Amino acid sequence: MEAREKSLRIYDTKRTFFSKLSSTFTKILTPTKTGINNLLISIKRNSMLKSYFQSINCKEEDKKEHLTKKFEESYSLYLESIDQLVIDTIYKRVKTNAATEFEKDALSKYYNVIHLKENDELEYKLRKQKYLLELDYNNVKESKKQKLIESYNVVYLYEMEQIFKRLLKHYSMKLSEKLTPMQKDEMYDKIFDTLEDYITNILPLKEITDPELIKQCSLFETYEVGKLDQVDMLDKRMILLGISRKLFVHSLPLVIAEKCYVKLLKDTRNLIVDTKVPRKRENAYQLLLRMFEQYNNKLLAVKIYWDKPEQKNEYIKFAEKCKALEATREKGLKNYDINKQIIYIREDMRKLEKYNDKYYRILQFYRNRLVNLGDMRALKNSCKTGNYKRGKGRIRKGISNEAAC
């Protein structure tokens, strides 16, 4: 028999039949794991819902306390099961390139939440609860089981209310600490982003009966579509603050809300003096006037505790001027608008003139505006000086104009 030489062949394992078959099996088995995890979540979710309704319907105080504790335990186990789904299933599906766009986005958000643990333990816990609830809320909606959706909505709204209130309270406390300017800006952004998140995703699930709140929410919705410029962003945040005075009076205390208003006023003033576009400057100025009005009506008008008694007396004088102005509104809208601008500008100038070097640009803008409104007279930048000349035994007087500098 003729002997044939056998050689060792090297195959690319990424392209062989067996490697492809192994990869296919992995992708097939991963959904099975998803199904098991979803089943566990469903069981723990039903247990959590049952214990919640038992606790709120119980009339006996002793038994109610026990049922409330039982609900809290079942709620923790329910969240743990969702967390396990992310770790065991979604992560593996993304790793094997078998995940949907929703699952990829979910994992990305999960890592963003985990990252918070390094700097802020409480924010991490609250944000993680919020993330896990939102993740399963999408699953419940996709199930299209109306009875389950109605029951889950009750618990979902209850827990989300608590999470958002605690987040805002936490940010309020952080803002009261000694922070760098950059850290303060970050806290302001977190407050406004949290308010926007609540109004966009949670408030529509509730029944709103307050006409003023409905009106403010309608104004907010106009900024949910399209590209927003700097004026629109500031206007949007002002609306968010106005809504917060209705929904989060305790979680976002008056002193913190006032800091937020002061921040918005400062940003709007800076926009007025920094922009080179006349139309944009005028839009920012009109926003500043609306901001003055909301700041005074929604915050200063209900403020009880003042740092200094003279601040309260100054505001009372200003409020009396505004009240007297309102009485003249029916006589002529044009004169009313002009006088309203004058009152607001004069009041803001009074506060800023103490720091003239810091706010000289906006003060100059205010002075020019008052000149245009007829409340201030412009003086030419020149003066007359005597010019005496000697000639033929007498002194002759001449007049010359020089720059006033």
KELOMAR-485074 format. One record per residue (C-alpha): residue number from 0; residue in one letter; x negated, y negated, z. Coordinates in nm, 3 decimals. Layout:
N
<resi=NUM, resn=A, px=X, py=Y, pz=Z>
...
***
This chain:
405
<resi=0, resn=M, px=0.000, py=0.000, pz=0.000>
<resi=1, resn=E, px=-0.132, py=-0.335, pz=-0.099>
<resi=2, resn=A, px=-0.193, py=-0.550, pz=0.202>
<resi=3, resn=R, px=-0.084, py=-0.909, pz=0.174>
<resi=4, resn=E, px=-0.233, py=-1.191, pz=0.374>
<resi=5, resn=K, px=0.018, py=-1.363, pz=0.600>
<resi=6, resn=S, px=-0.033, py=-1.730, pz=0.686>
<resi=7, resn=L, px=0.116, py=-1.936, pz=0.966>
<resi=8, resn=R, px=0.364, py=-2.191, pz=0.835>
<resi=9, resn=I, px=0.430, py=-2.520, pz=1.015>
<resi=10, resn=Y, px=0.786, py=-2.653, pz=1.001>
<resi=11, resn=D, px=0.920, py=-2.999, pz=1.085>
<resi=12, resn=T, px=1.145, py=-2.912, pz=1.379>
<resi=13, resn=K, px=1.360, py=-3.221, pz=1.312>
<resi=14, resn=R, px=1.471, py=-3.072, pz=0.979>
<resi=15, resn=T, px=1.507, py=-2.700, pz=1.044>
<resi=16, resn=F, px=1.842, py=-2.525, pz=1.051>
<resi=17, resn=F, px=1.803, py=-2.422, pz=1.416>
<resi=18, resn=S, px=1.723, py=-2.776, pz=1.536>
<resi=19, resn=K, px=2.026, py=-2.912, pz=1.350>
<resi=20, resn=L, px=2.242, py=-2.637, pz=1.496>
<resi=21, resn=S, px=2.116, py=-2.720, pz=1.848>
<resi=22, resn=S, px=2.194, py=-3.089, pz=1.797>
<resi=23, resn=T, px=2.544, py=-3.003, pz=1.675>
<resi=24, resn=F, px=2.610, py=-2.786, pz=1.980>
<resi=25, resn=T, px=2.498, py=-3.073, pz=2.206>
<resi=26, resn=K, px=2.745, py=-3.308, pz=2.040>
<resi=27, resn=I, px=3.022, py=-3.049, pz=2.067>
<resi=28, resn=L, px=2.957, py=-2.979, pz=2.435>
<resi=29, resn=T, px=2.936, py=-3.348, pz=2.533>
<resi=30, resn=P, px=3.307, py=-3.417, pz=2.466>
<resi=31, resn=T, px=3.385, py=-3.110, pz=2.678>
<resi=32, resn=K, px=3.203, py=-3.275, pz=2.966>
<resi=33, resn=T, px=3.400, py=-3.592, pz=2.894>
<resi=34, resn=G, px=3.723, py=-3.395, pz=2.915>
<resi=35, resn=I, px=3.626, py=-3.248, pz=3.254>
<resi=36, resn=N, px=3.533, py=-3.588, pz=3.393>
<resi=37, resn=N, px=3.854, py=-3.744, pz=3.261>
<resi=38, resn=L, px=4.052, py=-3.467, pz=3.429>
<resi=39, resn=L, px=3.878, py=-3.536, pz=3.763>
<resi=40, resn=I, px=3.942, py=-3.910, pz=3.724>
<resi=41, resn=S, px=4.308, py=-3.843, pz=3.648>
<resi=42, resn=I, px=4.344, py=-3.628, pz=3.963>
<resi=43, resn=K, px=4.173, py=-3.884, pz=4.187>
<resi=44, resn=R, px=4.365, py=-4.170, pz=4.024>
<resi=45, resn=N, px=4.700, py=-4.001, pz=4.095>
<resi=46, resn=S, px=4.593, py=-3.936, pz=4.455>
<resi=47, resn=M, px=4.491, py=-4.301, pz=4.494>
<resi=48, resn=L, px=4.822, py=-4.429, pz=4.349>
<resi=49, resn=K, px=5.023, py=-4.197, pz=4.572>
<resi=50, resn=S, px=4.843, py=-4.309, pz=4.890>
<resi=51, resn=Y, px=4.878, py=-4.677, pz=4.792>
<resi=52, resn=F, px=5.256, py=-4.665, pz=4.750>
<resi=53, resn=Q, px=5.289, py=-4.459, pz=5.067>
<resi=54, resn=S, px=5.101, py=-4.726, pz=5.262>
<resi=55, resn=I, px=5.301, py=-5.025, pz=5.130>
<resi=56, resn=N, px=5.638, py=-4.850, pz=5.173>
<resi=57, resn=C, px=5.571, py=-4.729, pz=5.526>
<resi=58, resn=K, px=5.764, py=-4.918, pz=5.797>
<resi=59, resn=E, px=5.598, py=-4.768, pz=6.105>
<resi=60, resn=E, px=5.292, py=-4.964, pz=6.213>
<resi=61, resn=D, px=5.094, py=-4.671, pz=6.355>
<resi=62, resn=K, px=5.155, py=-4.456, pz=6.050>
<resi=63, resn=K, px=5.093, py=-4.749, pz=5.815>
<resi=64, resn=E, px=4.744, py=-4.800, pz=5.954>
<resi=65, resn=H, px=4.663, py=-4.433, pz=5.894>
<resi=66, resn=L, px=4.799, py=-4.445, pz=5.537>
<resi=67, resn=T, px=4.608, py=-4.764, pz=5.459>
<resi=68, resn=K, px=4.286, py=-4.598, pz=5.568>
<resi=69, resn=K, px=4.375, py=-4.296, pz=5.356>
<resi=70, resn=F, px=4.429, py=-4.522, pz=5.055>
<resi=71, resn=E, px=4.089, py=-4.687, pz=5.104>
<resi=72, resn=E, px=3.920, py=-4.347, pz=5.113>
<resi=73, resn=S, px=4.102, py=-4.225, pz=4.803>
<resi=74, resn=Y, px=4.022, py=-4.553, pz=4.626>
<resi=75, resn=S, px=3.648, py=-4.505, pz=4.698>
<resi=76, resn=L, px=3.657, py=-4.146, pz=4.568>
<resi=77, resn=Y, px=3.842, py=-4.264, pz=4.258>
<resi=78, resn=L, px=3.574, py=-4.526, pz=4.180>
<resi=79, resn=E, px=3.299, py=-4.270, pz=4.240>
<resi=80, resn=S, px=3.456, py=-4.039, pz=3.980>
<resi=81, resn=I, px=3.454, py=-4.319, pz=3.720>
<resi=82, resn=D, px=3.093, py=-4.398, pz=3.807>
<resi=83, resn=Q, px=3.008, py=-4.032, pz=3.756>
<resi=84, resn=L, px=3.172, py=-4.042, pz=3.414>
<resi=85, resn=V, px=2.937, py=-4.322, pz=3.309>
<resi=86, resn=I, px=2.627, py=-4.144, pz=3.441>
<resi=87, resn=D, px=2.705, py=-3.788, pz=3.326>
<resi=88, resn=T, px=2.892, py=-3.845, pz=3.002>
<resi=89, resn=I, px=2.870, py=-4.188, pz=2.844>
<resi=90, resn=Y, px=2.494, py=-4.210, pz=2.901>
<resi=91, resn=K, px=2.442, py=-3.866, pz=2.737>
<resi=92, resn=R, px=2.668, py=-3.956, pz=2.443>
<resi=93, resn=V, px=2.473, py=-4.275, pz=2.380>
<resi=94, resn=K, px=2.143, py=-4.086, pz=2.413>
<resi=95, resn=T, px=2.253, py=-3.823, pz=2.156>
<resi=96, resn=N, px=2.390, py=-4.093, pz=1.924>
<resi=97, resn=A, px=2.741, py=-3.949, pz=1.956>
<resi=98, resn=A, px=2.896, py=-4.248, pz=2.137>
<resi=99, resn=T, px=3.158, py=-4.484, pz=2.003>
<resi=100, resn=E, px=3.106, py=-4.862, pz=1.992>
<resi=101, resn=F, px=3.327, py=-4.893, pz=2.301>
<resi=102, resn=E, px=3.107, py=-4.644, pz=2.492>
<resi=103, resn=K, px=2.788, py=-4.823, pz=2.384>
<resi=104, resn=D, px=2.931, py=-5.154, pz=2.500>
<resi=105, resn=A, px=3.047, py=-4.997, pz=2.828>
<resi=106, resn=L, px=2.697, py=-4.864, pz=2.902>
<resi=107, resn=S, px=2.541, py=-5.201, pz=2.820>
<resi=108, resn=K, px=2.776, py=-5.375, pz=3.066>
<resi=109, resn=Y, px=2.701, py=-5.107, pz=3.325>
<resi=110, resn=Y, px=2.327, py=-5.183, pz=3.312>
<resi=111, resn=N, px=2.398, py=-5.556, pz=3.342>
<resi=112, resn=V, px=2.590, py=-5.487, pz=3.663>
<resi=113, resn=I, px=2.322, py=-5.255, pz=3.802>
<resi=114, resn=H, px=2.063, py=-5.529, pz=3.743>
<resi=115, resn=L, px=2.245, py=-5.751, pz=3.997>
<resi=116, resn=K, px=2.150, py=-5.516, pz=4.281>
<resi=117, resn=E, px=1.794, py=-5.651, pz=4.287>
<resi=118, resn=N, px=1.899, py=-6.006, pz=4.382>
<resi=119, resn=D, px=2.248, py=-5.996, pz=4.535>
<resi=120, resn=E, px=2.388, py=-5.684, pz=4.701>
<resi=121, resn=L, px=2.740, py=-5.821, pz=4.760>
<resi=122, resn=E, px=2.783, py=-5.953, pz=4.407>
<resi=123, resn=Y, px=2.660, py=-5.618, pz=4.276>
<resi=124, resn=K, px=2.922, py=-5.424, pz=4.476>
<resi=125, resn=L, px=3.207, py=-5.653, pz=4.369>
<resi=126, resn=R, px=3.100, py=-5.664, pz=4.006>
<resi=127, resn=K, px=3.064, py=-5.286, pz=3.995>
<resi=128, resn=Q, px=3.414, py=-5.232, pz=4.135>
<resi=129, resn=K, px=3.549, py=-5.474, pz=3.877>
<resi=130, resn=Y, px=3.364, py=-5.299, pz=3.596>
<resi=131, resn=L, px=3.482, py=-4.950, pz=3.694>
<resi=132, resn=L, px=3.844, py=-5.062, pz=3.729>
<resi=133, resn=E, px=3.838, py=-5.232, pz=3.389>
<resi=134, resn=L, px=3.686, py=-4.920, pz=3.232>
<resi=135, resn=D, px=3.964, py=-4.692, pz=3.355>
<resi=136, resn=Y, px=4.232, py=-4.955, pz=3.290>
<resi=137, resn=N, px=4.154, py=-4.921, pz=2.917>
<resi=138, resn=N, px=4.195, py=-4.542, pz=2.945>
<resi=139, resn=V, px=4.532, py=-4.582, pz=3.118>
<resi=140, resn=K, px=4.656, py=-4.820, pz=2.847>
<resi=141, resn=E, px=4.544, py=-4.582, pz=2.571>
<resi=142, resn=S, px=4.737, py=-4.296, pz=2.734>
<resi=143, resn=K, px=5.064, py=-4.480, pz=2.645>
<resi=144, resn=K, px=5.234, py=-4.320, pz=2.945>
<resi=145, resn=Q, px=5.466, py=-4.602, pz=3.047>
<resi=146, resn=K, px=5.535, py=-4.477, pz=3.400>
<resi=147, resn=L, px=5.161, py=-4.437, pz=3.471>
<resi=148, resn=I, px=5.083, py=-4.780, pz=3.323>
<resi=149, resn=E, px=5.348, py=-4.952, pz=3.540>
<resi=150, resn=S, px=5.226, py=-4.780, pz=3.858>
<resi=151, resn=Y, px=4.860, py=-4.844, pz=3.782>
<resi=152, resn=N, px=4.921, py=-5.213, pz=3.701>
<resi=153, resn=V, px=5.043, py=-5.273, pz=4.056>
<resi=154, resn=V, px=4.725, py=-5.135, pz=4.214>
<resi=155, resn=Y, px=4.502, py=-5.283, pz=3.945>
<resi=156, resn=L, px=4.637, py=-5.635, pz=4.003>
<resi=157, resn=Y, px=4.614, py=-5.597, pz=4.381>
<resi=158, resn=E, px=4.249, py=-5.485, pz=4.373>
<resi=159, resn=M, px=4.147, py=-5.736, pz=4.106>
<resi=160, resn=E, px=4.298, py=-6.022, pz=4.308>
<resi=161, resn=Q, px=4.084, py=-5.923, pz=4.605>
<resi=162, resn=I, px=3.769, py=-5.887, pz=4.393>
<resi=163, resn=F, px=3.805, py=-6.226, pz=4.221>
<resi=164, resn=K, px=3.881, py=-6.405, pz=4.548>
<resi=165, resn=R, px=3.580, py=-6.249, pz=4.718>
<resi=166, resn=L, px=3.355, py=-6.335, pz=4.423>
<resi=167, resn=L, px=3.461, py=-6.701, pz=4.424>
<resi=168, resn=K, px=3.423, py=-6.719, pz=4.801>
<resi=169, resn=H, px=3.076, py=-6.564, pz=4.772>
<resi=170, resn=Y, px=2.968, py=-6.815, pz=4.507>
<resi=171, resn=S, px=3.110, py=-7.099, pz=4.715>
<resi=172, resn=M, px=2.900, py=-6.994, pz=5.012>
<resi=173, resn=K, px=2.589, py=-6.961, pz=4.793>
<resi=174, resn=L, px=2.648, py=-7.311, pz=4.654>
<resi=175, resn=S, px=2.648, py=-7.449, pz=5.009>
<resi=176, resn=E, px=2.295, py=-7.319, pz=5.066>
<resi=177, resn=K, px=1.972, py=-7.498, pz=4.975>
<resi=178, resn=L, px=1.917, py=-7.420, pz=4.607>
<resi=179, resn=T, px=1.698, py=-7.550, pz=4.329>
<resi=180, resn=P, px=1.870, py=-7.751, pz=4.051>
<resi=181, resn=M, px=1.842, py=-7.447, pz=3.821>
<resi=182, resn=Q, px=1.998, py=-7.216, pz=4.082>
<resi=183, resn=K, px=2.281, py=-7.464, pz=4.138>
<resi=184, resn=D, px=2.356, py=-7.476, pz=3.766>
<resi=185, resn=E, px=2.363, py=-7.096, pz=3.764>
<resi=186, resn=M, px=2.616, py=-7.091, pz=4.050>
<resi=187, resn=Y, px=2.836, py=-7.348, pz=3.874>
<resi=188, resn=D, px=2.829, py=-7.135, pz=3.559>
<resi=189, resn=K, px=2.926, py=-6.823, pz=3.759>
<resi=190, resn=I, px=3.220, py=-7.005, pz=3.919>
<resi=191, resn=F, px=3.353, py=-7.130, pz=3.586>
<resi=192, resn=D, px=3.293, py=-6.794, pz=3.413>
<resi=193, resn=T, px=3.478, py=-6.611, pz=3.692>
<resi=194, resn=L, px=3.773, py=-6.851, pz=3.670>
<resi=195, resn=E, px=3.785, py=-6.807, pz=3.292>
<resi=196, resn=D, px=3.769, py=-6.427, pz=3.325>
<resi=197, resn=Y, px=4.060, py=-6.427, pz=3.571>
<resi=198, resn=I, px=4.280, py=-6.659, pz=3.364>
<resi=199, resn=T, px=4.204, py=-6.468, pz=3.042>
<resi=200, resn=N, px=4.241, py=-6.108, pz=3.162>
<resi=201, resn=I, px=4.433, py=-6.100, pz=3.492>
<resi=202, resn=L, px=4.679, py=-6.391, pz=3.494>
<resi=203, resn=P, px=4.863, py=-6.275, pz=3.176>
<resi=204, resn=L, px=4.956, py=-5.953, pz=3.362>
<resi=205, resn=K, px=5.145, py=-6.155, pz=3.625>
<resi=206, resn=E, px=5.475, py=-6.339, pz=3.609>
<resi=207, resn=I, px=5.423, py=-6.717, pz=3.622>
<resi=208, resn=T, px=5.713, py=-6.939, pz=3.722>
<resi=209, resn=D, px=5.533, py=-7.264, pz=3.812>
<resi=210, resn=P, px=5.599, py=-7.509, pz=3.520>
<resi=211, resn=E, px=5.277, py=-7.705, pz=3.584>
<resi=212, resn=L, px=5.069, py=-7.387, pz=3.588>
<resi=213, resn=I, px=5.233, py=-7.269, pz=3.265>
<resi=214, resn=K, px=5.148, py=-7.604, pz=3.104>
<resi=215, resn=Q, px=4.785, py=-7.588, pz=3.216>
<resi=216, resn=C, px=4.751, py=-7.229, pz=3.092>
<resi=217, resn=S, px=4.889, py=-7.336, pz=2.753>
<resi=218, resn=L, px=4.623, py=-7.609, pz=2.736>
<resi=219, resn=F, px=4.355, py=-7.354, pz=2.825>
<resi=220, resn=E, px=4.471, py=-7.121, pz=2.546>
<resi=221, resn=T, px=4.397, py=-7.388, pz=2.285>
<resi=222, resn=Y, px=4.027, py=-7.346, pz=2.367>
<resi=223, resn=E, px=4.023, py=-6.967, pz=2.334>
<resi=224, resn=V, px=3.985, py=-6.969, pz=1.956>
<resi=225, resn=G, px=3.736, py=-7.139, pz=1.729>
<resi=226, resn=K, px=3.393, py=-7.283, pz=1.793>
<resi=227, resn=L, px=3.373, py=-7.528, pz=2.083>
<resi=228, resn=D, px=3.144, py=-7.829, pz=2.101>
<resi=229, resn=Q, px=3.009, py=-7.983, pz=2.424>
<resi=230, resn=V, px=3.315, py=-8.204, pz=2.477>
<resi=231, resn=D, px=3.549, py=-7.906, pz=2.432>
<resi=232, resn=M, px=3.347, py=-7.696, pz=2.678>
<resi=233, resn=L, px=3.365, py=-7.969, pz=2.943>
<resi=234, resn=D, px=3.737, py=-8.019, pz=2.881>
<resi=235, resn=K, px=3.792, py=-7.644, pz=2.913>
<resi=236, resn=R, px=3.610, py=-7.637, pz=3.246>
<resi=237, resn=M, px=3.815, py=-7.930, pz=3.371>
<resi=238, resn=I, px=4.134, py=-7.735, pz=3.290>
<resi=239, resn=L, px=3.993, py=-7.431, pz=3.471>
<resi=240, resn=L, px=3.931, py=-7.643, pz=3.781>
<resi=241, resn=G, px=4.286, py=-7.778, pz=3.767>
<resi=242, resn=I, px=4.426, py=-7.424, pz=3.753>
<resi=243, resn=S, px=4.200, py=-7.317, pz=4.039>
<resi=244, resn=R, px=4.366, py=-7.576, pz=4.266>
<resi=245, resn=K, px=4.684, py=-7.372, pz=4.222>
<resi=246, resn=L, px=4.546, py=-7.018, pz=4.244>
<resi=247, resn=F, px=4.230, py=-7.024, pz=4.459>
<resi=248, resn=V, px=4.281, py=-7.289, pz=4.726>
<resi=249, resn=H, px=4.110, py=-7.082, pz=4.997>
<resi=250, resn=S, px=3.857, py=-6.885, pz=4.789>
<resi=251, resn=L, px=3.733, py=-7.204, pz=4.622>
<resi=252, resn=P, px=3.749, py=-7.457, pz=4.910>
<resi=253, resn=L, px=3.812, py=-7.827, pz=4.854>
<resi=254, resn=V, px=3.450, py=-7.921, pz=4.929>
<resi=255, resn=I, px=3.323, py=-7.679, pz=4.660>
<resi=256, resn=A, px=3.590, py=-7.786, pz=4.411>
<resi=257, resn=E, px=3.477, py=-8.146, pz=4.467>
<resi=258, resn=K, px=3.117, py=-8.047, pz=4.388>
<resi=259, resn=C, px=3.241, py=-7.886, pz=4.067>
<resi=260, resn=Y, px=3.426, py=-8.203, pz=3.969>
<resi=261, resn=V, px=3.119, py=-8.417, pz=4.045>
<resi=262, resn=K, px=2.911, py=-8.181, pz=3.828>
<resi=263, resn=L, px=3.157, py=-8.216, pz=3.538>
<resi=264, resn=L, px=3.163, py=-8.596, pz=3.573>
<resi=265, resn=K, px=2.784, py=-8.606, pz=3.569>
<resi=266, resn=D, px=2.762, py=-8.383, pz=3.261>
<resi=267, resn=T, px=3.021, py=-8.594, pz=3.078>
<resi=268, resn=R, px=2.839, py=-8.920, pz=3.159>
<resi=269, resn=N, px=2.514, py=-8.767, pz=3.032>
<resi=270, resn=L, px=2.686, py=-8.659, pz=2.712>
<resi=271, resn=I, px=2.816, py=-9.014, pz=2.653>
<resi=272, resn=V, px=2.470, py=-9.172, pz=2.676>
<resi=273, resn=D, px=2.279, py=-8.890, pz=2.504>
<resi=274, resn=T, px=2.488, py=-8.836, pz=2.192>
<resi=275, resn=K, px=2.406, py=-9.028, pz=1.874>
<resi=276, resn=V, px=2.743, py=-8.960, pz=1.707>
<resi=277, resn=P, px=3.000, py=-9.241, pz=1.771>
<resi=278, resn=R, px=3.301, py=-9.010, pz=1.732>
<resi=279, resn=K, px=3.157, py=-8.760, pz=1.979>
<resi=280, resn=R, px=3.073, py=-9.042, pz=2.222>
<resi=281, resn=E, px=3.429, py=-9.173, pz=2.208>
<resi=282, resn=N, px=3.573, py=-8.822, pz=2.262>
<resi=283, resn=A, px=3.347, py=-8.778, pz=2.565>
<resi=284, resn=Y, px=3.458, py=-9.116, pz=2.700>
<resi=285, resn=Q, px=3.827, py=-9.026, pz=2.665>
<resi=286, resn=L, px=3.755, py=-8.695, pz=2.842>
<resi=287, resn=L, px=3.583, py=-8.886, pz=3.123>
<resi=288, resn=L, px=3.898, py=-9.095, pz=3.174>
<resi=289, resn=R, px=4.115, py=-8.780, pz=3.195>
<resi=290, resn=M, px=3.861, py=-8.628, pz=3.433>
<resi=291, resn=F, px=3.879, py=-8.934, pz=3.660>
<resi=292, resn=E, px=4.256, py=-8.902, pz=3.672>
<resi=293, resn=Q, px=4.257, py=-8.529, pz=3.751>
<resi=294, resn=Y, px=3.979, py=-8.565, pz=4.008>
<resi=295, resn=N, px=4.172, py=-8.836, pz=4.192>
<resi=296, resn=N, px=4.519, py=-8.677, pz=4.168>
<resi=297, resn=K, px=4.432, py=-8.313, pz=4.236>
<resi=298, resn=L, px=4.146, py=-8.349, pz=4.482>
<resi=299, resn=L, px=4.087, py=-8.690, pz=4.643>
<resi=300, resn=A, px=4.462, py=-8.747, pz=4.695>
<resi=301, resn=V, px=4.483, py=-8.432, pz=4.912>
<resi=302, resn=K, px=4.145, py=-8.464, pz=5.079>
<resi=303, resn=I, px=4.176, py=-8.474, pz=5.460>
<resi=304, resn=Y, px=3.819, py=-8.473, pz=5.590>
<resi=305, resn=W, px=3.579, py=-8.744, pz=5.471>
<resi=306, resn=D, px=3.207, py=-8.766, pz=5.548>
<resi=307, resn=K, px=3.233, py=-9.138, pz=5.624>
<resi=308, resn=P, px=3.539, py=-9.348, pz=5.724>
<resi=309, resn=E, px=3.446, py=-9.622, pz=5.474>
<resi=310, resn=Q, px=3.473, py=-9.369, pz=5.189>
<resi=311, resn=K, px=3.831, py=-9.298, pz=5.286>
<resi=312, resn=N, px=3.911, py=-9.672, pz=5.310>
<resi=313, resn=E, px=3.759, py=-9.733, pz=4.966>
<resi=314, resn=Y, px=3.967, py=-9.454, pz=4.816>
<resi=315, resn=I, px=4.287, py=-9.592, pz=4.978>
<resi=316, resn=K, px=4.219, py=-9.929, pz=4.812>
<resi=317, resn=F, px=4.161, py=-9.760, pz=4.479>
<resi=318, resn=A, px=4.480, py=-9.551, pz=4.516>
<resi=319, resn=E, px=4.680, py=-9.868, pz=4.586>
<resi=320, resn=K, px=4.549, py=-10.023, pz=4.264>
<resi=321, resn=C, px=4.653, py=-9.712, pz=4.069>
<resi=322, resn=K, px=4.997, py=-9.719, pz=4.229>
<resi=323, resn=A, px=5.043, py=-10.086, pz=4.141>
<resi=324, resn=L, px=4.932, py=-10.009, pz=3.785>
<resi=325, resn=E, px=5.192, py=-9.733, pz=3.748>
<resi=326, resn=A, px=5.462, py=-9.989, pz=3.829>
<resi=327, resn=T, px=5.361, py=-10.188, pz=3.518>
<resi=328, resn=R, px=5.368, py=-9.890, pz=3.282>
<resi=329, resn=E, px=5.715, py=-9.954, pz=3.146>
<resi=330, resn=K, px=5.631, py=-10.316, pz=3.057>
<resi=331, resn=G, px=5.375, py=-10.223, pz=2.794>
<resi=332, resn=L, px=5.182, py=-9.903, pz=2.724>
<resi=333, resn=K, px=4.893, py=-10.083, pz=2.554>
<resi=334, resn=N, px=4.822, py=-10.315, pz=2.847>
<resi=335, resn=Y, px=4.870, py=-10.021, pz=3.084>
<resi=336, resn=D, px=4.601, py=-9.815, pz=2.906>
<resi=337, resn=I, px=4.358, py=-10.108, pz=2.901>
<resi=338, resn=N, px=4.407, py=-10.185, pz=3.270>
<resi=339, resn=K, px=4.378, py=-9.816, pz=3.356>
<resi=340, resn=Q, px=4.039, py=-9.796, pz=3.183>
<resi=341, resn=I, px=3.923, py=-10.109, pz=3.365>
<resi=342, resn=I, px=4.023, py=-9.971, pz=3.707>
<resi=343, resn=Y, px=3.852, py=-9.634, pz=3.649>
<resi=344, resn=I, px=3.535, py=-9.790, pz=3.506>
<resi=345, resn=R, px=3.509, py=-10.046, pz=3.787>
<resi=346, resn=E, px=3.553, py=-9.771, pz=4.049>
<resi=347, resn=D, px=3.285, py=-9.551, pz=3.894>
<resi=348, resn=M, px=3.050, py=-9.849, pz=3.855>
<resi=349, resn=R, px=3.092, py=-9.929, pz=4.223>
<resi=350, resn=K, px=2.969, py=-9.578, pz=4.312>
<resi=351, resn=L, px=2.685, py=-9.567, pz=4.059>
<resi=352, resn=E, px=2.541, py=-9.915, pz=4.113>
<resi=353, resn=K, px=2.389, py=-9.795, pz=4.439>
<resi=354, resn=Y, px=2.156, py=-9.586, pz=4.221>
<resi=355, resn=N, px=2.107, py=-9.837, pz=3.940>
<resi=356, resn=D, px=1.770, py=-9.701, pz=3.825>
<resi=357, resn=K, px=1.911, py=-9.350, pz=3.789>
<resi=358, resn=Y, px=2.235, py=-9.443, pz=3.608>
<resi=359, resn=Y, px=2.131, py=-9.759, pz=3.422>
<resi=360, resn=R, px=2.225, py=-9.618, pz=3.078>
<resi=361, resn=I, px=2.585, py=-9.526, pz=3.169>
<resi=362, resn=L, px=2.621, py=-9.856, pz=3.360>
<resi=363, resn=Q, px=2.517, py=-10.043, pz=3.046>
<resi=364, resn=F, px=2.776, py=-9.843, pz=2.849>
<resi=365, resn=Y, px=3.041, py=-9.934, pz=3.107>
<resi=366, resn=R, px=2.952, py=-10.306, pz=3.086>
<resi=367, resn=N, px=2.977, py=-10.303, pz=2.709>
<resi=368, resn=R, px=3.311, py=-10.126, pz=2.732>
<resi=369, resn=L, px=3.443, py=-10.384, pz=2.981>
<resi=370, resn=V, px=3.337, py=-10.660, pz=2.741>
<resi=371, resn=N, px=3.536, py=-10.491, pz=2.463>
<resi=372, resn=L, px=3.836, py=-10.459, pz=2.696>
<resi=373, resn=G, px=3.816, py=-10.830, pz=2.780>
<resi=374, resn=D, px=3.736, py=-10.776, pz=3.147>
<resi=375, resn=M, px=3.375, py=-10.898, pz=3.128>
<resi=376, resn=R, px=3.210, py=-11.179, pz=2.935>
<resi=377, resn=A, px=2.893, py=-11.120, pz=2.734>
<resi=378, resn=L, px=2.602, py=-11.361, pz=2.785>
<resi=379, resn=K, px=2.354, py=-11.431, pz=2.506>
<resi=380, resn=N, px=2.002, py=-11.313, pz=2.566>
<resi=381, resn=S, px=1.858, py=-11.670, pz=2.546>
<resi=382, resn=C, px=1.831, py=-11.989, pz=2.751>
<resi=383, resn=K, px=1.761, py=-12.357, pz=2.690>
<resi=384, resn=T, px=1.445, py=-12.515, pz=2.826>
<resi=385, resn=G, px=1.330, py=-12.877, pz=2.830>
<resi=386, resn=N, px=1.038, py=-12.965, pz=2.600>
<resi=387, resn=Y, px=0.873, py=-13.296, pz=2.691>
<resi=388, resn=K, px=0.643, py=-13.471, pz=2.443>
<resi=389, resn=R, px=0.435, py=-13.788, pz=2.496>
<resi=390, resn=G, px=0.436, py=-14.044, pz=2.219>
<resi=391, resn=K, px=0.386, py=-14.422, pz=2.199>
<resi=392, resn=G, px=0.386, py=-14.480, pz=2.573>
<resi=393, resn=R, px=0.701, py=-14.284, pz=2.653>
<resi=394, resn=I, px=0.808, py=-13.927, pz=2.712>
<resi=395, resn=R, px=1.053, py=-13.781, pz=2.463>
<resi=396, resn=K, px=1.274, py=-13.488, pz=2.563>
<resi=397, resn=G, px=1.334, py=-13.206, pz=2.316>
<resi=398, resn=I, px=1.541, py=-12.887, pz=2.343>
<resi=399, resn=S, px=1.420, py=-12.548, pz=2.231>
<resi=400, resn=N, px=1.565, py=-12.197, pz=2.255>
<resi=401, resn=E, px=1.359, py=-11.915, pz=2.404>
<resi=402, resn=A, px=1.433, py=-11.553, pz=2.466>
<resi=403, resn=A, px=1.562, py=-11.482, pz=2.815>
<resi=404, resn=C, px=1.375, py=-11.146, pz=2.831>
***
